[in-house]
Amino acid sequence: MNVLITGITGFVGGYLARALAETPERPRVSGTSFPQAPPEGSTGIHYLDLRAECDVRDLVGRVRPDRIYHLAAGS
């Protein structure tokens, strides 16, 4: 199973990613980060402005998530 978490670098996103990693299904977790760049050396975290529809479509096409958790918020 592939999971995409928008706002994975935020307060709740990190907790959700860790919780998913401990489930029996062990999904492959990817996430988005904006406006800050993903932490250096991180894998599966993509810099993405959700207001850019073509970029969102591109990322969803590449990740092909079975489930999306939308935790990104505007500032």
All heavy atoms as a GROMACS GRO file, in nm:
protein
  567
    1MET      N    1   0.083  -0.117   0.000
    1MET     CA    2   0.000   0.000   0.000
    1MET      C    3   0.089   0.124   0.000
    1MET      O    4   0.188   0.130   0.071
    1MET     CB    5  -0.090   0.000   0.124
    1MET     CG    6  -0.168   0.129   0.137
    1MET     SD    7  -0.258   0.154   0.291
    1MET     CE    8  -0.365   0.016   0.293
    2ASN      N    9   0.050   0.222  -0.078
    2ASN     CA   10   0.119   0.351  -0.084
    2ASN      C   11   0.034   0.457  -0.016
    2ASN      O   12  -0.086   0.467  -0.044
    2ASN     CB   13   0.144   0.394  -0.229
    2ASN     CG   14   0.245   0.308  -0.298
    2ASN    OD1   15   0.336   0.257  -0.236
    2ASN    ND2   16   0.230   0.292  -0.428
    3VAL      N   17   0.096   0.534   0.071
    3VAL     CA   18   0.027   0.641   0.144
    3VAL      C   19   0.098   0.772   0.115
    3VAL      O   20   0.221   0.778   0.114
    3VAL     CB   21   0.027   0.612   0.296
    3VAL    CG1   22  -0.025   0.730   0.373
    3VAL    CG2   23  -0.054   0.487   0.326
    4LEU      N   24   0.020   0.876   0.092
    4LEU     CA   25   0.074   1.011   0.073
    4LEU      C   26   0.019   1.098   0.185
    4LEU      O   27  -0.102   1.103   0.208
    4LEU     CB   28   0.032   1.069  -0.062
    4LEU     CG   29   0.075   1.212  -0.092
    4LEU    CD1   30   0.227   1.222  -0.098
    4LEU    CD2   31   0.013   1.261  -0.221
    5ILE      N   32   0.109   1.166   0.257
    5ILE     CA   33   0.071   1.257   0.365
    5ILE      C   34   0.110   1.398   0.325
    5ILE      O   35   0.229   1.429   0.315
    5ILE     CB   36   0.140   1.221   0.498
    5ILE    CG1   37   0.110   1.077   0.539
    5ILE    CG2   38   0.099   1.319   0.607
    5ILE    CD1   39   0.190   1.029   0.659
    6THR      N   40   0.011   1.484   0.299
    6THR     CA   41   0.044   1.624   0.274
    6THR      C   42   0.076   1.686   0.409
    6THR      O   43   0.009   1.658   0.509
    6THR     CB   44  -0.072   1.699   0.206
    6THR    OG1   45  -0.184   1.703   0.294
    6THR    CG2   46  -0.110   1.635   0.074
    7GLY      N   47   0.179   1.766   0.415
    7GLY     CA   48   0.219   1.828   0.541
    7GLY      C   49   0.292   1.731   0.634
    7GLY      O   50   0.285   1.744   0.756
    8ILE      N   51   0.365   1.637   0.577
    8ILE     CA   52   0.434   1.535   0.658
    8ILE      C   53   0.539   1.595   0.750
    8ILE      O   54   0.570   1.538   0.854
    8ILE     CB   55   0.495   1.426   0.569
    8ILE    CG1   56   0.530   1.301   0.652
    8ILE    CG2   57   0.616   1.479   0.493
    8ILE    CD1   58   0.565   1.180   0.569
    9THR      N   59   0.592   1.711   0.718
    9THR     CA   60   0.695   1.773   0.802
    9THR      C   61   0.635   1.861   0.912
    9THR      O   62   0.707   1.919   0.991
    9THR     CB   63   0.794   1.856   0.718
    9THR    OG1   64   0.721   1.954   0.644
    9THR    CG2   65   0.874   1.767   0.624
   10GLY      N   66   0.502   1.868   0.917
   10GLY     CA   67   0.436   1.945   1.022
   10GLY      C   68   0.424   1.866   1.151
   10GLY      O   69   0.470   1.751   1.162
   11PHE      N   70   0.361   1.926   1.250
   11PHE     CA   71   0.352   1.867   1.383
   11PHE      C   72   0.285   1.729   1.381
   11PHE      O   73   0.340   1.633   1.434
   11PHE     CB   74   0.273   1.962   1.475
   11PHE     CG   75   0.254   1.909   1.614
   11PHE    CD1   76   0.361   1.907   1.703
   11PHE    CD2   77   0.132   1.861   1.654
   11PHE    CE1   78   0.344   1.857   1.831
   11PHE    CE2   79   0.115   1.812   1.783
   11PHE     CZ   80   0.221   1.810   1.871
   12VAL      N   81   0.170   1.717   1.320
   12VAL     CA   82   0.096   1.590   1.321
   12VAL      C   83   0.150   1.493   1.217
   12VAL      O   84   0.149   1.371   1.239
   12VAL     CB   85  -0.055   1.617   1.298
   12VAL    CG1   86  -0.133   1.488   1.290
   12VAL    CG2   87  -0.111   1.705   1.408
   13GLY      N   88   0.199   1.543   1.105
   13GLY     CA   89   0.245   1.456   0.996
   13GLY      C   90   0.352   1.357   1.037
   13GLY      O   91   0.349   1.240   0.998
   14GLY      N   92   0.447   1.401   1.115
   14GLY     CA   93   0.555   1.312   1.161
   14GLY      C   94   0.502   1.201   1.250
   14GLY      O   95   0.545   1.086   1.240
   15TYR      N   96   0.407   1.236   1.338
   15TYR     CA   97   0.348   1.134   1.424
   15TYR      C   98   0.271   1.031   1.342
   15TYR      O   99   0.279   0.910   1.367
   15TYR     CB  100   0.254   1.198   1.527
   15TYR     CG  101   0.325   1.268   1.638
   15TYR    CD1  102   0.330   1.407   1.644
   15TYR    CD2  103   0.388   1.196   1.739
   15TYR    CE1  104   0.396   1.472   1.746
   15TYR    CE2  105   0.455   1.260   1.842
   15TYR     CZ  106   0.458   1.398   1.845
   15TYR     OH  107   0.524   1.462   1.948
   16LEU      N  108   0.196   1.078   1.242
   16LEU     CA  109   0.120   0.986   1.159
   16LEU      C  110   0.213   0.893   1.081
   16LEU      O  111   0.189   0.773   1.073
   16LEU     CB  112   0.029   1.062   1.062
   16LEU     CG  113  -0.051   0.977   0.964
   16LEU    CD1  114  -0.140   0.876   1.036
   16LEU    CD2  115  -0.133   1.066   0.872
   17ALA      N  116   0.320   0.947   1.025
   17ALA     CA  117   0.414   0.865   0.949
   17ALA      C  118   0.474   0.755   1.037
   17ALA      O  119   0.484   0.639   0.995
   17ALA     CB  120   0.525   0.952   0.890
   18ARG      N  121   0.512   0.789   1.159
   18ARG     CA  122   0.567   0.689   1.251
   18ARG      C  123   0.462   0.585   1.289
   18ARG      O  124   0.491   0.466   1.298
   18ARG     CB  125   0.626   0.756   1.375
   18ARG     CG  126   0.760   0.824   1.346
   18ARG     CD  127   0.829   0.874   1.472
   18ARG     NE  128   0.759   0.984   1.536
   18ARG     CZ  129   0.769   1.112   1.498
   18ARG    NH1  130   0.845   1.144   1.394
   18ARG    NH2  131   0.703   1.207   1.562
   19ALA      N  132   0.340   0.629   1.313
   19ALA     CA  133   0.233   0.535   1.349
   19ALA      C  134   0.204   0.438   1.235
   19ALA      O  135   0.184   0.318   1.257
   19ALA     CB  136   0.106   0.612   1.387
   20LEU      N  137   0.204   0.488   1.113
   20LEU     CA  138   0.180   0.401   0.997
   20LEU      C  139   0.291   0.298   0.981
   20LEU      O  140   0.267   0.184   0.942
   20LEU     CB  141   0.165   0.484   0.869
   20LEU     CG  142   0.037   0.565   0.857
   20LEU    CD1  143   0.047   0.662   0.739
   20LEU    CD2  144  -0.084   0.475   0.844
   21ALA      N  145   0.414   0.338   1.011
   21ALA     CA  146   0.528   0.247   0.999
   21ALA      C  147   0.519   0.131   1.097
   21ALA      O  148   0.579   0.026   1.076
   21ALA     CB  149   0.659   0.323   1.020
   22GLU      N  150   0.442   0.149   1.204
   22GLU     CA  151   0.430   0.045   1.305
   22GLU      C  152   0.308  -0.045   1.284
   22GLU      O  153   0.287  -0.138   1.361
   22GLU     CB  154   0.422   0.110   1.444
   22GLU     CG  155   0.551   0.181   1.482
   22GLU     CD  156   0.540   0.258   1.612
   22GLU    OE1  157   0.432   0.256   1.675
   22GLU    OE2  158   0.640   0.320   1.650
   23THR      N  159   0.229  -0.019   1.180
   23THR     CA  160   0.113  -0.103   1.152
   23THR      C  161   0.156  -0.231   1.082
   23THR      O  162   0.263  -0.236   1.020
   23THR     CB  163   0.010  -0.030   1.063
   23THR    OG1  164   0.071  -0.003   0.936
   23THR    CG2  165  -0.039   0.098   1.127
   24PRO      N  166   0.076  -0.338   1.091
   24PRO     CA  167   0.111  -0.463   1.024
   24PRO      C  168   0.126  -0.448   0.871
   24PRO      O  169   0.205  -0.519   0.809
   24PRO     CB  170  -0.006  -0.557   1.057
   24PRO     CG  171  -0.068  -0.499   1.179
   24PRO     CD  172  -0.045  -0.352   1.172
   25GLU      N  173   0.052  -0.354   0.812
   25GLU     CA  174   0.059  -0.335   0.666
   25GLU      C  175   0.189  -0.271   0.621
   25GLU      O  176   0.230  -0.288   0.507
   25GLU     CB  177  -0.059  -0.248   0.617
   25GLU     CG  178  -0.194  -0.311   0.639
   25GLU     CD  179  -0.247  -0.284   0.779
   25GLU    OE1  180  -0.202  -0.187   0.846
   25GLU    OE2  181  -0.332  -0.362   0.824
   26ARG      N  182   0.254  -0.195   0.709
   26ARG     CA  183   0.378  -0.123   0.678
   26ARG      C  184   0.372  -0.058   0.539
   26ARG      O  185   0.447  -0.096   0.448
   26ARG     CB  186   0.498  -0.214   0.687
   26ARG     CG  187   0.524  -0.262   0.828
   26ARG     CD  188   0.670  -0.301   0.841
   26ARG     NE  189   0.700  -0.352   0.972
   26ARG     CZ  190   0.738  -0.277   1.074
   26ARG    NH1  191   0.752  -0.149   1.058
   26ARG    NH2  192   0.765  -0.331   1.191
   27PRO      N  193   0.284   0.039   0.520
   27PRO     CA  194   0.273   0.103   0.389
   27PRO      C  195   0.398   0.181   0.353
   27PRO      O  196   0.476   0.221   0.440
   27PRO     CB  197   0.155   0.197   0.406
   27PRO     CG  198   0.152   0.229   0.551
   27PRO     CD  199   0.200   0.104   0.620
   28ARG      N  200   0.417   0.201   0.225
   28ARG     CA  201   0.524   0.290   0.178
   28ARG      C  202   0.471   0.432   0.190
   28ARG      O  203   0.372   0.467   0.127
   28ARG     CB  204   0.560   0.258   0.032
   28ARG     CG  205   0.689   0.330  -0.010
   28ARG     CD  206   0.732   0.289  -0.148
   28ARG     NE  207   0.684   0.396  -0.236
   28ARG     CZ  208   0.651   0.380  -0.362
   28ARG    NH1  209   0.658   0.264  -0.418
   28ARG    NH2  210   0.609   0.481  -0.433
   29VAL      N  211   0.535   0.512   0.274
   29VAL     CA  212   0.486   0.646   0.305
   29VAL      C  213   0.567   0.750   0.230
   29VAL      O  214   0.690   0.751   0.235
   29VAL     CB  215   0.492   0.673   0.457
   29VAL    CG1  216   0.448   0.815   0.488
   29VAL    CG2  217   0.405   0.573   0.532
   30SER      N  218   0.496   0.839   0.161
   30SER     CA  219   0.556   0.957   0.098
   30SER      C  220   0.484   1.078   0.154
   30SER      O  221   0.373   1.067   0.206
   30SER     CB  222   0.535   0.953  -0.054
   30SER     OG  223   0.597   0.842  -0.110
   31GLY      N  224   0.547   1.193   0.145
   31GLY     CA  225   0.483   1.313   0.197
   31GLY      C  226   0.524   1.438   0.124
   31GLY      O  227   0.614   1.436   0.041
   32THR      N  228   0.455   1.546   0.157
   32THR     CA  229   0.486   1.675   0.096
   32THR      C  230   0.526   1.775   0.203
   32THR      O  231   0.485   1.765   0.319
   32THR     CB  232   0.365   1.732   0.019
   32THR    OG1  233   0.260   1.765   0.111
   32THR    CG2  234   0.315   1.634  -0.085
   33SER      N  235   0.606   1.871   0.161
   33SER     CA  236   0.654   1.977   0.249
   33SER      C  237   0.644   2.109   0.175
   33SER      O  238   0.681   2.119   0.058
   33SER     CB  239   0.799   1.949   0.287
   33SER     OG  240   0.850   2.053   0.366
   34PHE      N  241   0.593   2.212   0.244
   34PHE     CA  242   0.584   2.348   0.189
   34PHE      C  243   0.551   2.441   0.304
   34PHE      O  244   0.469   2.405   0.388
   34PHE     CB  245   0.474   2.355   0.082
   34PHE     CG  246   0.464   2.490   0.016
   34PHE    CD1  247   0.547   2.522  -0.089
   34PHE    CD2  248   0.375   2.583   0.062
   34PHE    CE1  249   0.538   2.646  -0.150
   34PHE    CE2  250   0.365   2.708   0.003
   34PHE     CZ  251   0.447   2.739  -0.104
   35PRO      N  252   0.604   2.556   0.318
   35PRO     CA  253   0.693   2.626   0.228
   35PRO      C  254   0.841   2.593   0.248
   35PRO      O  255   0.923   2.625   0.165
   35PRO     CB  256   0.668   2.773   0.259
   35PRO     CG  257   0.631   2.776   0.403
   35PRO     CD  258   0.560   2.644   0.427
   36GLN      N  259   0.874   2.527   0.360
   36GLN     CA  260   1.014   2.492   0.381
   36GLN      C  261   1.050   2.370   0.297
   36GLN      O  262   0.967   2.286   0.268
   36GLN     CB  263   1.044   2.465   0.529
   36GLN     CG  264   0.989   2.336   0.586
   36GLN     CD  265   0.843   2.342   0.630
   36GLN    OE1  266   0.773   2.439   0.606
   36GLN    NE2  267   0.798   2.237   0.693
   37ALA      N  268   1.176   2.362   0.260
   37ALA     CA  269   1.224   2.247   0.184
   37ALA      C  270   1.230   2.126   0.277
   37ALA      O  271   1.245   2.141   0.399
   37ALA     CB  272   1.363   2.277   0.127
   38PRO      N  273   1.218   2.006   0.221
   38PRO     CA  274   1.231   1.886   0.305
   38PRO      C  275   1.367   1.881   0.373
   38PRO      O  276   1.465   1.935   0.322
   38PRO     CB  277   1.219   1.771   0.205
   38PRO     CG  278   1.153   1.829   0.085
   38PRO     CD  279   1.194   1.974   0.082
   39PRO      N  280   1.374   1.818   0.489
   39PRO     CA  281   1.504   1.806   0.556
   39PRO      C  282   1.607   1.737   0.467
   39PRO      O  283   1.573   1.644   0.394
   39PRO     CB  284   1.472   1.719   0.678
   39PRO     CG  285   1.325   1.733   0.698
   39PRO     CD  286   1.267   1.755   0.563
   40GLU      N  287   1.730   1.784   0.473
   40GLU     CA  288   1.836   1.726   0.389
   40GLU      C  289   1.853   1.578   0.420
   40GLU      O  290   1.852   1.536   0.535
   40GLU     CB  291   1.967   1.800   0.415
   40GLU     CG  292   2.076   1.762   0.315
   40GLU     CD  293   2.198   1.849   0.327
   40GLU    OE1  294   2.182   1.970   0.351
   40GLU    OE2  295   2.308   1.795   0.314
   41GLY      N  296   1.864   1.499   0.315
   41GLY     CA  297   1.883   1.356   0.330
   41GLY      C  298   1.754   1.277   0.348
   41GLY      O  299   1.756   1.156   0.360
   42SER      N  300   1.640   1.348   0.353
   42SER     CA  301   1.513   1.276   0.371
   42SER      C  302   1.472   1.210   0.240
   42SER      O  303   1.497   1.262   0.132
   42SER     CB  304   1.404   1.371   0.419
   42SER     OG  305   1.382   1.473   0.323
   43THR      N  306   1.413   1.094   0.251
   43THR     CA  307   1.364   1.023   0.133
   43THR      C  308   1.213   1.017   0.140
   43THR      O  309   1.154   1.006   0.247
   43THR     CB  310   1.421   0.881   0.124
   43THR    OG1  311   1.385   0.810   0.243
   43THR    CG2  312   1.572   0.883   0.110
   44GLY      N  313   1.150   1.025   0.026
   44GLY     CA  314   1.005   1.015   0.020
   44GLY      C  315   0.932   1.142   0.056
   44GLY      O  316   0.811   1.144   0.065
   45ILE      N  317   1.007   1.252   0.077
   45ILE     CA  318   0.943   1.380   0.107
   45ILE      C  319   0.965   1.473  -0.011
   45ILE      O  320   1.078   1.494  -0.055
   45ILE     CB  321   0.996   1.443   0.237
   45ILE    CG1  322   0.974   1.348   0.354
   45ILE    CG2  323   0.926   1.576   0.263
   45ILE    CD1  324   1.027   1.398   0.486
   46HIS      N  325   0.856   1.526  -0.064
   46HIS     CA  326   0.860   1.607  -0.185
   46HIS      C  327   0.818   1.749  -0.154
   46HIS      O  328   0.717   1.771  -0.086
   46HIS     CB  329   0.764   1.549  -0.290
   46HIS     CG  330   0.785   1.403  -0.314
   46HIS    ND1  331   0.875   1.356  -0.406
   46HIS    CD2  332   0.731   1.294  -0.254
   46HIS    CE1  333   0.873   1.223  -0.404
   46HIS    NE2  334   0.786   1.183  -0.313
   47TYR      N  335   0.893   1.846  -0.204
   47TYR     CA  336   0.856   1.986  -0.193
   47TYR      C  337   0.740   2.009  -0.288
   47TYR      O  338   0.751   1.981  -0.408
   47TYR     CB  339   0.976   2.075  -0.231
   47TYR     CG  340   0.947   2.222  -0.223
   47TYR    CD1  341   0.948   2.287  -0.101
   47TYR    CD2  342   0.919   2.294  -0.338
   47TYR    CE1  343   0.922   2.423  -0.093
   47TYR    CE2  344   0.893   2.429  -0.331
   47TYR     CZ  345   0.894   2.494  -0.208
   47TYR     OH  346   0.867   2.627  -0.201
   48LEU      N  347   0.626   2.056  -0.237
   48LEU     CA  348   0.508   2.071  -0.322
   48LEU      C  349   0.420   2.184  -0.272
   48LEU      O  350   0.380   2.186  -0.155
   48LEU     CB  351   0.427   1.940  -0.324
   48LEU     CG  352   0.298   1.943  -0.405
   48LEU    CD1  353   0.329   1.952  -0.555
   48LEU    CD2  354   0.213   1.822  -0.376
   49ASP      N  355   0.386   2.275  -0.361
   49ASP     CA  356   0.288   2.379  -0.334
   49ASP      C  357   0.154   2.325  -0.383
   49ASP      O  358   0.134   2.307  -0.503
   49ASP     CB  359   0.326   2.508  -0.408
   49ASP     CG  360   0.232   2.623  -0.380
   49ASP    OD1  361   0.123   2.600  -0.322
   49ASP    OD2  362   0.266   2.736  -0.417
   50LEU      N  363   0.063   2.294  -0.292
   50LEU     CA  364  -0.065   2.235  -0.328
   50LEU      C  365  -0.153   2.326  -0.413
   50LEU      O  366  -0.251   2.281  -0.471
   50LEU     CB  367  -0.142   2.194  -0.202
   50LEU     CG  368  -0.083   2.076  -0.126
   50LEU    CD1  369  -0.155   2.058   0.007
   50LEU    CD2  370  -0.090   1.950  -0.208
   51ARG      N  371  -0.116   2.452  -0.425
   51ARG     CA  372  -0.192   2.543  -0.510
   51ARG      C  373  -0.158   2.525  -0.657
   51ARG      O  374  -0.228   2.577  -0.744
   51ARG     CB  375  -0.166   2.688  -0.468
   51ARG     CG  376  -0.211   2.716  -0.324
   51ARG     CD  377  -0.166   2.850  -0.277
   51ARG     NE  378  -0.019   2.850  -0.270
   51ARG     CZ  379   0.053   2.952  -0.228
   51ARG    NH1  380  -0.005   3.064  -0.190
   51ARG    NH2  381   0.185   2.944  -0.223
   52ALA      N  382  -0.051   2.452  -0.687
   52ALA     CA  383  -0.008   2.428  -0.825
   52ALA      C  384  -0.067   2.295  -0.873
   52ALA      O  385  -0.009   2.189  -0.852
   52ALA     CB  386   0.143   2.427  -0.834
   53GLU      N  387  -0.184   2.303  -0.934
   53GLU     CA  388  -0.259   2.183  -0.972
   53GLU      C  389  -0.177   2.086  -1.057
   53GLU      O  390  -0.180   1.964  -1.033
   53GLU     CB  391  -0.386   2.222  -1.046
   53GLU     CG  392  -0.470   2.102  -1.085
   53GLU     CD  393  -0.596   2.140  -1.161
   53GLU    OE1  394  -0.633   2.260  -1.164
   53GLU    OE2  395  -0.657   2.048  -1.217
   54CYS      N  396  -0.103   2.136  -1.153
   54CYS     CA  397  -0.026   2.045  -1.241
   54CYS      C  398   0.083   1.972  -1.161
   54CYS      O  399   0.110   1.854  -1.186
   54CYS     CB  400   0.033   2.119  -1.360
   54CYS     SG  401   0.148   2.250  -1.317
   55ASP      N  402   0.142   2.039  -1.062
   55ASP     CA  403   0.244   1.973  -0.979
   55ASP      C  404   0.181   1.866  -0.889
   55ASP      O  405   0.239   1.760  -0.867
   55ASP     CB  406   0.318   2.076  -0.893
   55ASP     CG  407   0.401   2.172  -0.974
   55ASP    OD1  408   0.428   2.142  -1.094
   55ASP    OD2  409   0.438   2.278  -0.921
   56VAL      N  410   0.061   1.894  -0.838
   56VAL     CA  411  -0.010   1.796  -0.756
   56VAL      C  412  -0.043   1.673  -0.840
   56VAL      O  413  -0.019   1.560  -0.798
   56VAL     CB  414  -0.138   1.857  -0.695
   56VAL    CG1  415  -0.221   1.749  -0.625
   56VAL    CG2  416  -0.104   1.970  -0.600
   57ARG      N  417  -0.097   1.694  -0.959
   57ARG     CA  418  -0.130   1.581  -1.047
   57ARG      C  419  -0.006   1.498  -1.080
   57ARG      O  420  -0.010   1.376  -1.082
   57ARG     CB  421  -0.194   1.630  -1.177
   57ARG     CG  422  -0.334   1.681  -1.161
   57ARG     CD  423  -0.388   1.729  -1.297
   57ARG     NE  424  -0.516   1.790  -1.282
   57ARG     CZ  425  -0.631   1.727  -1.294
   57ARG    NH1  426  -0.632   1.598  -1.320
   57ARG    NH2  427  -0.745   1.791  -1.280
   58ASP      N  428   0.106   1.566  -1.105
   58ASP     CA  429   0.231   1.497  -1.137
   58ASP      C  430   0.276   1.410  -1.020
   58ASP      O  431   0.311   1.293  -1.038
   58ASP     CB  432   0.340   1.599  -1.173
   58ASP     CG  433   0.472   1.534  -1.203
   58ASP    OD1  434   0.478   1.452  -1.297
   58ASP    OD2  435   0.570   1.566  -1.132
   59LEU      N  436   0.275   1.466  -0.900
   59LEU     CA  437   0.320   1.390  -0.783
   59LEU      C  438   0.228   1.272  -0.755
   59LEU      O  439   0.275   1.160  -0.730
   59LEU     CB  440   0.330   1.479  -0.659
   59LEU     CG  441   0.377   1.407  -0.533
   59LEU    CD1  442   0.519   1.353  -0.551
   59LEU    CD2  443   0.368   1.498  -0.413
   60VAL      N  444   0.098   1.293  -0.761
   60VAL     CA  445   0.004   1.184  -0.738
   60VAL      C  446   0.023   1.075  -0.845
   60VAL      O  447   0.018   0.955  -0.814
   60VAL     CB  448  -0.142   1.235  -0.735
   60VAL    CG1  449  -0.242   1.120  -0.738
   60VAL    CG2  450  -0.165   1.322  -0.612
   61GLY      N  451   0.051   1.115  -0.967
   61GLY     CA  452   0.078   1.017  -1.073
   61GLY      C  453   0.204   0.936  -1.048
   61GLY      O  454   0.211   0.818  -1.081
   62ARG      N  455   0.305   1.000  -0.990
   62ARG     CA  456   0.430   0.928  -0.961
   62ARG      C  457   0.419   0.840  -0.836
   62ARG      O  458   0.468   0.728  -0.836
   62ARG     CB  459   0.546   1.028  -0.944
   62ARG     CG  460   0.593   1.087  -1.076
   62ARG     CD  461   0.716   1.173  -1.060
   62ARG     NE  462   0.677   1.303  -1.000
   62ARG     CZ  463   0.736   1.357  -0.896
   62ARG    NH1  464   0.837   1.297  -0.836
   62ARG    NH2  465   0.696   1.474  -0.849
   63VAL      N  466   0.355   0.891  -0.732
   63VAL     CA  467   0.344   0.816  -0.606
   63VAL      C  468   0.236   0.709  -0.614
   63VAL      O  469   0.250   0.601  -0.558
   63VAL     CB  470   0.317   0.914  -0.488
   63VAL    CG1  471   0.288   0.838  -0.360
   63VAL    CG2  472   0.434   1.009  -0.470
   64ARG      N  473   0.128   0.739  -0.686
   64ARG     CA  474   0.014   0.648  -0.701
   64ARG      C  475  -0.036   0.598  -0.565
   64ARG      O  476  -0.039   0.477  -0.539
   64ARG     CB  477   0.047   0.533  -0.794
   64ARG     CG  478   0.090   0.581  -0.933
   64ARG     CD  479   0.112   0.473  -1.033
   64ARG     NE  480   0.005   0.378  -1.046
   64ARG     CZ  481  -0.105   0.392  -1.121
   64ARG    NH1  482  -0.121   0.501  -1.192
   64ARG    NH2  483  -0.197   0.299  -1.126
   65PRO      N  484  -0.077   0.692  -0.479
   65PRO     CA  485  -0.119   0.654  -0.344
   65PRO      C  486  -0.252   0.580  -0.342
   65PRO      O  487  -0.343   0.610  -0.421
   65PRO     CB  488  -0.131   0.788  -0.271
   65PRO     CG  489  -0.163   0.886  -0.379
   65PRO     CD  490  -0.088   0.836  -0.500
   66ASP      N  491  -0.262   0.483  -0.252
   66ASP     CA  492  -0.388   0.415  -0.226
   66ASP      C  493  -0.470   0.495  -0.126
   66ASP      O  494  -0.592   0.483  -0.120
   66ASP     CB  495  -0.363   0.274  -0.170
   66ASP     CG  496  -0.284   0.189  -0.267
   66ASP    OD1  497  -0.335   0.166  -0.379
   66ASP    OD2  498  -0.172   0.149  -0.233
   67ARG      N  499  -0.401   0.575  -0.045
   67ARG     CA  500  -0.466   0.655   0.057
   67ARG      C  501  -0.390   0.786   0.070
   67ARG      O  502  -0.267   0.789   0.064
   67ARG     CB  503  -0.461   0.580   0.189
   67ARG     CG  504  -0.543   0.640   0.298
   67ARG     CD  505  -0.554   0.547   0.416
   67ARG     NE  506  -0.639   0.434   0.376
   67ARG     CZ  507  -0.630   0.313   0.429
   67ARG    NH1  508  -0.542   0.289   0.523
   67ARG    NH2  509  -0.710   0.217   0.391
   68ILE      N  510  -0.464   0.895   0.090
   68ILE     CA  511  -0.404   1.027   0.109
   68ILE      C  512  -0.456   1.084   0.241
   68ILE      O  513  -0.576   1.084   0.267
   68ILE     CB  514  -0.440   1.125  -0.005
   68ILE    CG1  515  -0.385   1.074  -0.138
   68ILE    CG2  516  -0.387   1.265   0.027
   68ILE    CD1  517  -0.428   1.156  -0.258
   69TYR      N  518  -0.362   1.130   0.325
   69TYR     CA  519  -0.396   1.201   0.448
   69TYR      C  520  -0.359   1.348   0.425
   69TYR      O  521  -0.241   1.379   0.407
   69TYR     CB  522  -0.319   1.146   0.567
   69TYR     CG  523  -0.358   1.005   0.604
   69TYR    CD1  524  -0.286   0.897   0.556
   69TYR    CD2  525  -0.467   0.981   0.687
   69TYR    CE1  526  -0.322   0.767   0.589
   69TYR    CE2  527  -0.504   0.852   0.721
   69TYR     CZ  528  -0.431   0.746   0.672
   69TYR     OH  529  -0.467   0.618   0.705
   70HIS      N  530  -0.458   1.434   0.425
   70HIS     CA  531  -0.434   1.575   0.396
   70HIS      C  532  -0.418   1.651   0.528
   70HIS      O  533  -0.515   1.679   0.597
   70HIS     CB  534  -0.548   1.633   0.313
   70HIS     CG  535  -0.532   1.777   0.283
   70HIS    ND1  536  -0.420   1.831   0.225
   70HIS    CD2  537  -0.616   1.881   0.301
   70HIS    CE1  538  -0.436   1.960   0.210
   70HIS    NE2  539  -0.555   1.993   0.256
   71LEU      N  540  -0.293   1.682   0.562
   71LEU     CA  541  -0.263   1.753   0.687
   71LEU      C  542  -0.199   1.888   0.662
   71LEU      O  543  -0.161   1.957   0.756
   71LEU     CB  544  -0.170   1.668   0.775
   71LEU     CG  545  -0.222   1.529   0.812
   71LEU    CD1  546  -0.118   1.454   0.893
   71LEU    CD2  547  -0.352   1.539   0.888
   72ALA      N  548  -0.186   1.927   0.536
   72ALA     CA  549  -0.124   2.056   0.504
   72ALA      C  550  -0.222   2.168   0.539
   72ALA      O  551  -0.344   2.153   0.526
   72ALA     CB  552  -0.089   2.062   0.356
   73ALA      N  553  -0.168   2.278   0.585
   73ALA     CA  554  -0.252   2.392   0.622
   73ALA      C  555  -0.192   2.519   0.566
   73ALA      O  556  -0.072   2.528   0.544
   73ALA     CB  557  -0.260   2.402   0.774
   74GLY      N  558  -0.276   2.615   0.542
   74GLY     CA  559  -0.230   2.745   0.496
   74GLY      C  560  -0.180   2.826   0.612
   74GLY      O  561  -0.218   2.804   0.727
   75SER      N  562  -0.091   2.919   0.583
   75SER     CA  563  -0.041   3.002   0.693
   75SER      C  564  -0.090   3.143   0.680
   75SER      O  565  -0.142   3.186   0.584
   75SER     CB  566   0.111   3.000   0.694
   75SER     OG  567   0.162   3.033   0.567
   0.00000   0.00000   0.00000
